[in-house]
Amino acid sequence: MKIHPVSGLAPAVVINSGNSNGYGVVVNLGRQGIPVLSVDFNPRNVTFYSKYAKRVLSPDPTASENAYIEFLVNLGKSLTPKPVLFVTGDEMVLVILAHREKLEAHFHMPMAQLETARKLLVKKEFYRMLDQFSVPHAKTYSPTDLSEVKAICANLDYPYILKPSRSSNFAARFHNKCLKIDSPETLIECFRKVTAQDKEVILQQELLGTERYLVYTCLDSASRPMAVNCYKKIRIFPIDYGNACACETVWEPGAVEMTLHTLTKMGYRGLAEAEVHRDARDGQLKLVEINARSTTEARLSAHCGMNMEYFVYRDALGLDIGKIPPPRPGVKWFDIIVDIQSIFFPAGYLSQRRITVGQWLRSYRGEKEYAFLAWDDPIPFMVLFSRFCRSLFLKLLKHLTVRSSS
């Protein structure tokens, strides 16, 4: 049966896993009156509770990629006008682009080509490309076996970090985006542990200091930037190598120029988010990564008048995107639930004496946007908060049970 949007606008199909990235895209497009279909195989996806999205339960792409792609093809066929496809996860970007020819017959796909996206998502290729473009980044090695690690470990200027070149479950296994290495012994031990499952790893000198920036942008089919916004990370979780849970808009020209130089030189198209870190060792800005997708803080740019997803949607349909407002500094973004964890959980900012409760509360003053909290769409946040409270209760109950039995 054909699905005809009441508005007559082309639908937006959002492939997401229920994080703030996916929810931000759903809300940013839905508020423009665009019919949004949220696609995932997990029925607990929080975007399924949004008033701005129609729930579409798909097959699990990890169980059968072909069945998943066939499902999307049939979904695209059922939608008129021809829908615009958005993909919010790193691994799914590569899956979708690998089947571009089949999908593009039924979707507008304002995305980079597969090989271009691979250069961003596969870290080994990414840092090799940065060398070619003369873009500053941390000193990086790609050891392939233990003998190579042993040959270099005694001569490194520690601390270093170890992370996979490409892995979707590393953070779940190690509870962090990377592992800190402060000695040859630690390096050898961690290399063995990580390469037991991730054969390709990146060994990189740790960038010191806490001055971290995110640059969010969208580029048209000619790789021309349509809009760009810049944030500074206020807090992250886990607090050393985690994702942002509090940000504020700023304008750091060096970070913006570095990001746009790299993307335009690649011939990139679509949404992209770069992370840039000022290394306290030498005071130089260095490019950490670029994600070939929308960003965790998607709602922040839209709040500032730069609805990147809507710009990409209109550009994909050949429509004018209108006048773009200038960047607006001083607007904050919070993922409240994760921010609470960053403050109060063990090894958080409070226990490390990096912040006081008063300073934390005062940081919420001023103009702000949120990851999930939305007064016009309250149910997703309520669902997440109830899950968070239930998880805390079960952990406390388990702790009390262990104590009483010992």
Secondary structure as the mmCIF struct_conf table of DSSP 4:
data_model
#
loop_
_struct_conf.conf_type_id
_struct_conf.id
_struct_conf.beg_label_comp_id
_struct_conf.beg_label_asym_id
_struct_conf.beg_label_seq_id
_struct_conf.end_label_comp_id
_struct_conf.end_label_asym_id
_struct_conf.end_label_seq_id
STRN STRN1 ILE A 3 ILE A 3
TURN_TY1_P TURN_TY1_P1 VAL A 6 SER A 7
BEND BEND1 LEU A 9 LEU A 9
HELX_LH_PP_P HELX_LH_PP_P1 ALA A 10 PRO A 11
STRN STRN2 ALA A 12 ILE A 15
BEND BEND2 GLY A 18 ASN A 19
HELX_RH_AL_P HELX_RH_AL_P1 SER A 20 GLY A 30
TURN_TY1_P TURN_TY1_P2 ARG A 31 GLY A 33
STRN STRN3 VAL A 36 ASP A 40
BEND BEND3 PHE A 41 PHE A 41
TURN_TY1_P TURN_TY1_P3 PRO A 43 ARG A 44
HELX_RH_3T_P HELX_RH_3T_P1 VAL A 46 TYR A 49
TURN_TY1_P TURN_TY1_P4 LYS A 51 TYR A 52
STRN STRN4 LYS A 54 LEU A 57
TURN_TY1_P TURN_TY1_P5 PRO A 61 ALA A 63
HELX_RH_AL_P HELX_RH_AL_P2 GLU A 65 LYS A 77
TURN_TY1_P TURN_TY1_P6 SER A 78 SER A 78
STRN STRN5 LEU A 79 LEU A 79
BEND BEND4 THR A 80 PRO A 81
HELX_LH_PP_P HELX_LH_PP_P2 LYS A 82 PRO A 83
STRN STRN6 VAL A 84 VAL A 87
BEND BEND5 GLY A 89 GLY A 89
HELX_RH_AL_P HELX_RH_AL_P3 ASP A 90 ALA A 98
TURN_TY1_P TURN_TY1_P7 HIS A 99 HIS A 99
HELX_RH_AL_P HELX_RH_AL_P4 ARG A 100 LEU A 103
TURN_TY1_P TURN_TY1_P8 GLU A 104 HIS A 106
BEND BEND6 PHE A 107 PHE A 107
STRN STRN7 HIS A 108 HIS A 108
HELX_RH_AL_P HELX_RH_AL_P5 LEU A 114 LEU A 121
BEND BEND7 VAL A 122 VAL A 122
HELX_RH_AL_P HELX_RH_AL_P6 LYS A 123 PHE A 133
TURN_TY1_P TURN_TY1_P9 SER A 134 SER A 134
STRN STRN8 THR A 140 TYR A 141
BEND BEND8 ASP A 145 ASP A 145
HELX_RH_AL_P HELX_RH_AL_P7 LEU A 146 ILE A 152
HELX_RH_3T_P HELX_RH_3T_P2 CYS A 153 ASN A 155
BEND BEND9 TYR A 158 TYR A 158
STRN STRN9 TYR A 160 PRO A 164
BEND BEND10 SER A 165 ARG A 166
BEND BEND11 SER A 168 ASN A 169
HELX_RH_AL_P HELX_RH_AL_P8 PHE A 170 PHE A 174
BEND BEND12 HIS A 175 CYS A 178
STRN STRN10 LEU A 179 ILE A 181
BEND BEND13 SER A 183 SER A 183
HELX_RH_AL_P HELX_RH_AL_P9 PRO A 184 THR A 195
TURN_TY1_P TURN_TY1_P10 ALA A 196 GLN A 197
BEND BEND14 LYS A 199 GLU A 200
STRN STRN11 VAL A 201 GLN A 205
HELX_LH_PP_P HELX_LH_PP_P3 GLU A 206 LEU A 208
BEND BEND15 GLY A 209 THR A 210
STRN STRN12 ARG A 212 LEU A 219
TURN_TY1_P TURN_TY1_P11 SER A 221 ALA A 222
BEND BEND16 SER A 223 SER A 223
STRN STRN13 PRO A 225 PHE A 237
BEND BEND17 PRO A 238 PRO A 238
TURN_TY1_P TURN_TY1_P12 ILE A 239 TYR A 241
STRN STRN14 ASN A 243 THR A 249
HELX_RH_AL_P HELX_RH_AL_P10 PRO A 253 MET A 266
TURN_TY1_P TURN_TY1_P13 GLY A 267 GLY A 267
STRN STRN15 GLY A 270 ASP A 279
TURN_TY1_P TURN_TY1_P14 ALA A 280 GLY A 283
STRN STRN16 GLN A 284 ASN A 291
BEND BEND18 ALA A 292 ARG A 293
TURN_TY1_P TURN_TY1_P15 THR A 296 GLU A 297
HELX_RH_AL_P HELX_RH_AL_P11 ALA A 298 HIS A 303
TURN_TY1_P TURN_TY1_P16 CYS A 304 GLY A 305
HELX_RH_AL_P HELX_RH_AL_P12 MET A 308 ALA A 316
TURN_TY1_P TURN_TY1_P17 LEU A 317 GLY A 318
HELX_LH_PP_P HELX_LH_PP_P4 LYS A 323 PRO A 327
TURN_TY1_P TURN_TY1_P18 PRO A 329 GLY A 330
STRN STRN17 LYS A 332 PHE A 334
HELX_RH_AL_P HELX_RH_AL_P13 ILE A 336 PHE A 344
BEND BEND19 PHE A 345 PHE A 345
TURN_TY1_P TURN_TY1_P19 PRO A 346 ALA A 347
BEND BEND20 GLY A 348 GLY A 348
TURN_TY1_P TURN_TY1_P20 TYR A 349 ARG A 353
BEND BEND21 ARG A 354 ARG A 354
HELX_RH_AL_P HELX_RH_AL_P14 VAL A 357 ARG A 362
TURN_TY1_P TURN_TY1_P21 SER A 363 TYR A 364
BEND BEND22 GLY A 366 GLU A 367
STRN STRN18 LYS A 368 TYR A 370
BEND BEND23 ALA A 371 PHE A 372
TURN_TY1_P TURN_TY1_P22 TRP A 375 ASP A 376
BEND BEND24 ASP A 377 ASP A 377
HELX_RH_AL_P HELX_RH_AL_P15 ILE A 379 SER A 405
#
